[in-house]
Amino acid sequence: MRSAKETENFPYRLNTVCYFEVDKNGNVSQVYHKNKSDKKRVFEAYQRAMNKSTTLYAVWPGNWSSDLFIIDDLDAFAKAFNFI
């Protein structure tokens, strides 16, 4: 697993990036972000991550493989989605 914080210019808004969150019990749910109607869901996932009730992850697909990232820079995530 890689760190989004340590990746220069992580593409938070790229449509091919798949976000999901994992709660303290190991429950996994996808966080849709491709449409304007998804903005509320993204914001709620961001709030849960800020409250440390879930952890956000992303899969960034490449040409030959896909990489898993922990979203460990929530400020950059929030700025990308215009929350702050």
N, C-alpha and C positions, 0 to 999 in steps of 0.2 A: 504494500500500500504506500502511496506517495502523499506528500503534503501539498495541498493547494497553495498554502502560504509560501512554500519554498519554490513554487513554479512561477517563473516570470510570466506575467500576464495570463493567468488562468482564464479560459474563455467561459466565464460564468453564464453568459447569455446565448451561447452557441446552441442551436436547436438539436444537435446530435448528442449533446451531453445529457446523460440520464441521472437525475437526482433521486436519492432515496434517504429515508431516515430510519434509524434503529432506536427503539426505546430501551429502557432499563431491563425489560423482560425479554428482549431479543426479538420483539415484533418488528417486522419490516414493512414499510409502506413507501410507495413511489410518490415523488413530489413532481407533479406536472408543472411545466413552466413555459410552454410553447405559445399559449394564447393569452390575450389580455384577461380573459375570464379566469385564468389560473393564478392571477396576481395575489388574490386573497389567500389561496392555499400555500403559495410560496411564503407569504408574509407570516402565516400561522406556523409553518415549519421553521422559519427563521426565529420566531419568538420561542418556540419549544427548545430549539438549540441554544438560544441565549440563556434560557432558564435551566439548561442542562438536564432537561427531561428526555431529550433525544440527542442523537449525534447525526449530523448530516454527512452524507457521502455522495460522490459523483463518479460515474464511469465516463471517461473521455475516450471515445473510440478513435482508433487510428487506422491506417491503411492495412496493417498486418496484425495488429493486436489492440486490445483495449486496456486502458490503465484505470485502476481504482484509486481514488483520491479521498482523503478525509478533508472536509471543508473546515479548516482550522483557522481561517481568517474571516470571521463572520462580519467584520466591518467592510471588507472588500466585497463580500457577497451582498451585503445590504446596499452598498453603493451601486453595484452593478444593476440591482433591481430597483434602484431609486427609492429605497426605504429611508435612507439618511442622506 
